[in-house]
Amino acid sequence: MTRAIVRHLICVMSLLLCFSAQGRLIDDLFSAEIEVASQVSSQREEALRAAFEQVVIKISGTEATLDNSAVKNAKRQLEDYLLQYGYRRDGNTLYLTANFDGRKLAELFKVNQLPYWGSRRPELLMWVASSDERGNRNILAANDESIFIQQIRHLAKQRGLPLQFPLMDLTDATSVGVSDIWGRFLTPIADASQRYRADGYLVAKVVDLGVPTDASEDYKGRWRLDWVARVGDMRQTGEVFANSKDFLATPFIEQLHETLAGEFALIASGESQSVEFPIRIEGIKGWQSILDVQRFIASVTSVQQVKLTDYAPTFSRFVVTLTDTPDHLLQAIELDGRLQQKRQDPFAFVSEDNEDATTYRWVASD
């Protein structure tokens, strides 16, 4: 084995170890939702193809993956990858929701050596300052319901990017000012971000450039958003332009997604290895429930072994040995429904023995 390959494997293993205890789990990595006008077969087939493309982009981080011949062939044989689909209505809008087979998609990406970004992804705290036409500046908070922020949230969910915005309560307001974001003074922003327990933070400013008085070849749009993201030692920057503030959301999320995927997505080497995945489960009532949990997890194809390592009246801890990434197990958990992931309060105390395990609640006996 050459030194270059050894260095590459060390780099990949370091990245996997780093994210084994970091990041948020995306539980809908292999599903997508598409707006449709009706449930007629022609629109259903078109929506299923669009959903497949959306999932491929979510996994790879780039639309260029859609041009791969193997991916094109897979799209023509959707029945081999589709697990289930259904419809839901939100007001007057009808949506088709499709779930695809995560194991087959992982194999597709592996065989064709395509970039694969799994379910565990870094959550970013978004420090965004915006100026208006009069030059007034403000920081966009978690309770902001503007079209711009709604678009960012919607597109980030579509792309599998876990984001949150600061509360901008008294603690935040006294720690970070608009001038800190505008001038990219990252030290106070990094300090203020610690209370949210996000994996990193993003600092962005939205500027109204105005309309040029004369035609210019350099004119890219009236509005500009420039950003810098920090996750551990990683630092990435970017900028996008649009003729409307609301229209900035799409190129911004696309650029951020592609940039982060470029950092964290992996290309399979073709060598398989075991992965240990710790799970903490609440709501288990008695040994029968423990056996039911073990049987269910062991039934997932990628699971080699399920080991109970701790049992208490309030929770049980398992270590699951996998032949692949946890993505297929997570999809099986989501589709089965008896294990529901518990969302952590970002300000709640987390004990040292619990911070590395994903917490679920067993609801089969509720």
C-alpha positions in Angstrom: 0.0 0.0 0.0 1.6 3.3 -1.0 2.2 6.2 1.4 -0.4 8.3 -0.4 -3.1 5.7 0.1 -2.1 5.3 3.8 -2.3 9.1 4.3 -5.7 9.2 2.6 -7.1 6.4 4.8 -5.8 8.1 7.9 -7.5 11.3 6.8 -10.8 9.5 6.2 -10.7 7.7 9.5 -9.9 10.9 11.3 -13.0 12.5 9.7 -15.2 9.6 10.7 -13.9 9.6 14.3 -14.5 13.3 14.5 -18.1 13.0 13.4 -18.9 9.9 15.5 -19.5 12.3 18.4 -20.4 15.4 16.6 -23.2 16.6 14.3 -26.9 16.1 14.1 -28.6 13.1 12.6 -30.7 13.7 9.5 -33.6 11.2 9.8 -35.0 11.9 6.3 -31.9 11.6 4.2 -33.5 9.3 1.7 -36.9 11.0 1.4 -38.2 14.0 -0.5 -41.4 16.0 -0.8 -42.6 17.4 -4.1 -45.6 19.7 -4.8 -48.1 18.3 -7.3 -51.3 19.5 -8.8 -53.1 16.2 -8.6 -52.6 12.4 -8.1 -52.8 11.4 -11.8 -50.2 8.9 -12.9 -48.3 11.2 -15.2 -47.8 13.8 -12.5 -46.9 11.1 -10.0 -44.2 9.7 -12.2 -42.7 13.1 -12.8 -42.8 13.9 -9.1 -41.1 10.7 -8.2 -38.3 11.4 -10.6 -37.9 14.9 -9.1 -37.9 13.4 -5.6 -35.2 11.0 -6.6 -33.1 13.8 -8.0 -33.6 15.8 -4.8 -32.4 12.9 -2.7 -29.3 12.3 -4.9 -28.4 16.0 -4.6 -29.0 15.9 -0.8 -26.6 13.0 -0.5 -23.9 14.2 -2.9 -24.1 17.9 -2.3 -24.0 18.8 -6.0 -26.3 18.7 -9.0 -23.4 17.4 -11.1 -24.0 14.0 -9.7 -27.2 13.8 -11.8 -25.1 13.7 -14.9 -23.5 10.4 -13.9 -24.6 7.7 -16.3 -25.3 5.2 -13.4 -27.5 7.8 -11.7 -29.3 8.4 -14.9 -29.9 4.7 -15.3 -31.1 4.4 -11.7 -33.6 7.2 -12.4 -35.0 5.2 -15.3 -35.5 2.2 -12.9 -37.1 4.0 -10.0 -39.1 0.9 -8.9 -35.8 -0.7 -7.8 -35.1 2.2 -5.4 -38.5 3.3 -4.3 -39.7 2.0 -0.9 -43.0 3.9 -0.6 -44.8 7.1 -1.5 -47.8 8.9 -0.3 -49.7 12.2 -0.4 -50.4 14.9 2.1 -52.3 18.1 1.8 -51.3 21.4 3.5 -54.2 23.8 2.9 -54.8 23.9 -0.8 -51.4 22.5 -1.7 -50.9 18.8 -2.4 -47.5 17.1 -1.8 -46.1 13.8 -2.8 -43.7 12.3 -0.3 -41.3 9.5 -1.5 -38.9 7.3 0.5 -36.1 5.6 -1.3 -34.0 2.6 -0.3 -31.0 4.0 1.5 -29.0 0.8 1.3 -29.3 0.6 -2.5 -28.5 4.2 -2.9 -25.4 3.8 -0.7 -24.3 0.9 -2.9 -25.0 2.9 -6.1 -22.7 5.7 -4.8 -20.1 3.3 -3.5 -19.8 1.2 -6.8 -19.6 4.4 -8.9 -17.3 6.2 -6.4 -19.6 9.2 -6.0 -19.3 11.6 -3.1 -21.5 10.4 -0.3 -22.5 12.6 2.7 -24.2 10.6 5.3 -26.8 11.3 8.0 -24.6 12.8 10.6 -24.0 16.4 9.6 -22.7 19.5 11.5 -25.4 21.8 12.8 -24.7 25.5 12.1 -25.8 28.5 14.2 -26.7 31.3 11.7 -25.6 34.8 12.6 -27.1 36.8 9.8 -27.2 40.6 9.6 -29.2 42.4 7.0 -29.4 46.0 5.8 -32.4 47.6 4.1 -32.8 50.3 1.5 -32.2 53.0 4.0 -29.1 51.4 5.4 -30.6 50.2 8.6 -29.0 47.0 9.9 -30.4 44.3 12.1 -29.7 40.7 13.2 -32.1 38.0 12.0 -33.4 36.0 15.0 -35.0 32.6 15.5 -38.5 34.2 15.6 -38.0 36.0 12.3 -40.9 35.0 9.9 -39.7 37.0 6.8 -39.9 35.3 3.4 -36.1 35.3 3.2 -35.7 33.3 6.5 -38.6 30.9 5.6 -36.9 30.2 2.3 -33.6 29.5 4.0 -35.3 27.1 6.4 -37.2 25.3 3.7 -34.3 24.9 1.3 -31.9 23.8 4.2 -34.4 21.0 5.1 -34.6 20.0 1.5 -30.8 19.8 1.3 -30.4 18.1 4.7 -28.6 21.0 6.3 -29.3 21.3 10.1 -29.4 25.1 10.8 -30.6 27.2 13.7 -30.8 30.9 14.4 -29.9 32.7 17.6 -32.7 33.7 20.0 -31.3 37.3 20.2 -32.5 37.5 23.8 -30.8 39.7 26.3 -27.8 37.3 26.6 -27.2 37.3 22.8 -27.9 41.0 22.4 -25.3 41.9 25.0 -22.7 39.5 23.5 -23.0 40.1 19.8 -23.8 43.3 17.9 -24.5 44.1 14.3 -21.0 45.5 14.0 -19.5 42.2 15.0 -21.3 40.4 12.2 -20.7 43.2 9.7 -17.0 43.3 10.5 -16.6 39.6 10.9 -15.3 39.9 14.5 -15.5 36.1 15.1 -14.2 35.9 18.7 -17.4 37.3 20.4 -19.5 35.4 17.9 -17.7 32.1 18.7 -18.1 32.7 22.4 -21.8 33.6 22.1 -22.4 30.4 20.0 -21.2 28.0 22.7 -24.5 28.2 24.7 -26.4 26.7 21.7 -24.1 23.6 21.5 -24.1 23.7 17.7 -21.2 22.1 15.8 -20.2 25.4 14.2 -21.4 28.8 13.2 -22.0 30.8 10.1 -21.6 34.6 9.9 -23.4 36.4 6.9 -24.3 39.9 5.9 -26.9 40.8 3.4 -26.3 44.1 1.6 -28.4 46.2 -0.7 -25.9 47.3 -3.4 -28.5 49.6 -5.1 -29.0 50.0 -8.8 -25.9 51.1 -10.9 -26.3 54.4 -12.7 -24.6 52.9 -15.8 -24.4 49.4 -17.3 -21.5 47.5 -15.9 -20.1 44.1 -16.9 -19.3 43.4 -13.2 -23.0 43.9 -12.1 -24.2 40.6 -10.7 -27.4 41.7 -8.9 -28.7 44.4 -6.5 -28.4 42.3 -3.4 -25.3 40.4 -2.1 -24.9 37.9 0.7 -21.4 37.0 1.8 -20.7 34.4 4.4 -18.0 32.6 6.4 -18.6 29.3 8.2 -16.5 27.7 10.9 -16.8 24.0 12.0 -13.8 23.0 14.2 -10.7 23.9 12.2 -12.6 24.2 9.0 -13.2 27.7 7.6 -15.0 28.3 4.4 -16.3 31.5 2.7 -18.6 32.4 -0.2 -20.8 35.0 -1.7 -23.9 35.1 -3.9 -25.9 37.8 -5.7 -29.6 38.3 -6.7 -31.9 41.0 -7.8 -34.1 40.5 -4.7 -33.2 39.8 -1.1 -35.6 36.9 -1.0 -34.0 35.4 -4.2 -30.7 35.2 -2.3 -31.8 32.1 -0.3 -31.6 29.6 -3.1 -28.1 30.3 -4.4 -26.9 30.7 -0.8 -28.1 27.3 0.4 -27.0 25.6 -2.8 -23.5 27.1 -2.4 -23.3 26.3 1.4 -24.5 22.7 0.8 -22.0 22.1 -2.0 -19.2 23.7 0.1 -19.9 21.6 3.2 -20.3 18.4 1.2 -17.0 19.1 -0.4 -15.5 19.0 3.1 -17.4 16.2 4.6 -18.6 13.9 1.9 -16.6 10.7 1.3 -15.8 8.6 -1.7 -15.9 4.9 -0.8 -12.6 3.0 -1.2 -14.3 -0.3 -1.8 -13.1 -1.8 1.5 -15.8 -2.6 4.1 -15.3 -2.1 7.9 -17.3 -2.4 11.0 -18.8 0.7 12.6 -20.0 1.0 16.2 -23.1 3.1 16.7 -24.2 3.9 20.3 -27.9 4.4 21.0 -29.6 5.5 24.2 -33.3 4.5 24.5 -35.8 5.8 27.0 -39.3 4.3 27.7 -38.3 0.7 27.8 -40.5 -1.2 30.2 -39.1 -4.6 31.2 -37.0 -7.2 29.5 -39.7 -8.1 26.9 -39.3 -4.5 25.5 -35.5 -4.9 25.5 -35.9 -8.2 23.5 -38.3 -6.4 21.1 -35.8 -3.6 20.6 -32.9 -6.0 20.0 -35.0 -8.1 17.5 -36.0 -5.0 15.6 -32.5 -3.5 15.3 -31.0 -6.9 14.5 -33.5 -7.3 11.6 -31.8 -4.4 9.7 -29.6 -5.8 7.0 -26.5 -3.7 7.8 -26.5 -4.7 11.5 -24.0 -7.3 12.7 -24.6 -7.2 16.4 -26.8 -5.5 19.0 -25.3 -5.3 22.5 -27.1 -4.1 25.7 -24.4 -2.2 27.6 -26.5 -0.5 30.3 -29.9 -0.9 31.8 -31.7 1.5 34.2 -35.4 2.3 34.9 -35.1 5.6 33.0 -33.0 4.5 30.0 -31.1 1.7 28.3 -27.9 1.9 26.3 -27.1 -0.3 23.3 -24.0 -0.5 21.0 -24.9 -1.5 17.4 -22.2 -2.9 15.2 -22.8 -2.1 11.6 -21.2 -3.2 8.3 -21.7 0.2 6.8 -22.6 3.8 7.8 -25.6 4.2 10.2 -27.7 5.7 7.4 -29.6 2.5 6.5 -30.3 1.8 10.2 -31.6 5.3 10.7 -34.0 5.0 7.8 -35.3 1.7 9.1 -35.9 3.3 12.5 -37.8 6.2 10.9 -40.0 3.9 8.7 -40.7 1.5 11.6 -41.9 4.3 13.9 -41.5 2.5 17.3 -38.3 4.4 18.0 -38.7 8.1 18.0 -35.6 10.4 18.1 -35.6 12.7 21.1 -34.7 16.3 20.2 -32.3 17.8 22.7 -32.9 21.3 24.2 -29.8 23.2 23.2 -29.6 24.8 26.6 -30.2 21.6 28.7 -27.4 20.0 30.7 -25.8 17.0 29.0 -23.8 14.6 31.1 -20.5 13.3 29.8 -21.7 9.7 29.5 -24.6 10.7 27.3 -23.2 13.3 24.9 -22.0 10.7 22.3 -25.2 8.7 22.1 -28.3 9.4 20.0 -31.3 9.3 22.2 -34.6 7.6 21.2 -37.9 6.8 22.9 -39.5 3.4 22.6 -43.2 4.1 22.0 -44.4 0.6 21.1 -45.6 0.1 24.7 -47.0 3.6 25.3 
